[in-house]
Amino acid sequence: MVYVQGMMAPVASEKKAQYQTLSAKAADVFRQNGALSVVESWGDDIPDGKVNDMKSAVKLKDGETPVFTWIVWPSKAARDEGMQKSFANPLFSEGFDPGMDGARMFFGGFETIVEAGDFSGADYIDGFLVPCLVKNKEAYRKMAADAWPLFERHGAISMFECWQDDLPDGQLTSMALAVQKKPDEAVLFSWVGWPSKEARLKGQASMMADPEMRPPPEMPFDGMRMIFGGFEVIVDR
């Protein structure tokens, strides 16, 4: 199993091209310092939620778009060393301005509990942040692993479920605040990869009609506080 650094942030929509260019350069630096994969995705289909959602998670303002990012490392130790070396690169200087509000960015380190498909290669992803009772970790892992063949049959090319390991506190935003995490819960950073947005829409529709699409009798997580959205992949290294 690998180690995942997950992140969300708000970016000025008008600076999409600038963000994409600088993020691609940053991704190359991370890869040079040991990262296995770096993916940046741009918010495309971000629904409103009744309790919380990906917009409120980053305190989105008018004229901004949420981004969903992950960096895959061989281990936590490799993450720690690689991030330190990367941020020493001249690229990450005071002049590094990709249009992102760092004060509302949040991130965390995660251990994978389900790995299906490749880390990269998707053009469109469904991204999720999920609160789950710690005692239900194995039940959640089994539910997700059992669901993968259904997703794959209907066109998905990858699924990764990542369980919290290193979640920093934040004053404005954080992974925990995003899902209103309770003391006995953990946060999952997860994604499903699709070859295109069209494949995602077709796959979701066909899954709903699939007779094997049956939720477990008791869900191991709180769906009311799960947040999700569809994202266009703009950097894949």
Secondary structure as the mmCIF struct_conf table of DSSP 4:
data_model
#
loop_
_struct_conf.conf_type_id
_struct_conf.id
_struct_conf.beg_label_comp_id
_struct_conf.beg_label_asym_id
_struct_conf.beg_label_seq_id
_struct_conf.end_label_comp_id
_struct_conf.end_label_asym_id
_struct_conf.end_label_seq_id
STRN STRN1 TYR A 3 ALA A 12
HELX_RH_3T_P HELX_RH_3T_P1 SER A 13 LYS A 15
HELX_RH_AL_P HELX_RH_AL_P1 LYS A 16 GLN A 32
TURN_TY1_P TURN_TY1_P1 ASN A 33 GLY A 34
BEND BEND1 LEU A 36 LEU A 36
STRN STRN2 SER A 37 ASP A 45
BEND BEND2 LYS A 50 VAL A 51
HELX_RH_AL_P HELX_RH_AL_P2 MET A 54 ALA A 57
TURN_TY1_P TURN_TY1_P2 VAL A 58 LYS A 59
TURN_TY1_P TURN_TY1_P3 ASP A 62 GLY A 63
STRN STRN3 GLU A 64 TRP A 73
BEND BEND3 PRO A 74 SER A 75
HELX_RH_AL_P HELX_RH_AL_P3 LYS A 76 PHE A 87
TURN_TY1_P TURN_TY1_P4 ALA A 88 ALA A 88
BEND BEND4 ASN A 89 ASN A 89
TURN_TY1_P TURN_TY1_P5 PRO A 90 LEU A 91
BEND BEND5 PHE A 92 SER A 93
TURN_TY1_P TURN_TY1_P6 GLU A 94 GLY A 95
BEND BEND6 GLY A 99 GLY A 99
STRN STRN4 MET A 100 MET A 100
HELX_RH_3T_P HELX_RH_3T_P2 GLY A 102 ARG A 104
STRN STRN5 PHE A 106 GLY A 117
BEND BEND7 PHE A 119 SER A 120
BEND BEND8 ASP A 123 ASP A 123
STRN STRN6 TYR A 124 LEU A 133
HELX_RH_3T_P HELX_RH_3T_P3 VAL A 134 ASN A 136
HELX_RH_AL_P HELX_RH_AL_P4 LYS A 137 ARG A 153
TURN_TY1_P TURN_TY1_P7 HIS A 154 GLY A 155
STRN STRN7 SER A 158 ASP A 166
BEND BEND9 GLN A 171 LEU A 172
HELX_RH_AL_P HELX_RH_AL_P5 MET A 175 ALA A 178
TURN_TY1_P TURN_TY1_P8 VAL A 179 GLN A 180
TURN_TY1_P TURN_TY1_P9 PRO A 183 ASP A 184
STRN STRN8 GLU A 185 TRP A 194
BEND BEND10 PRO A 195 PRO A 195
HELX_RH_AL_P HELX_RH_AL_P6 LYS A 197 ALA A 209
TURN_TY1_P TURN_TY1_P10 PRO A 211 GLU A 212
BEND BEND11 PRO A 217 GLU A 218
BEND BEND12 PRO A 220 PRO A 220
STRN STRN9 PHE A 221 PHE A 221
TURN_TY1_P TURN_TY1_P11 GLY A 223 MET A 224
BEND BEND13 ARG A 225 ARG A 225
STRN STRN10 ILE A 227 ASP A 236
#
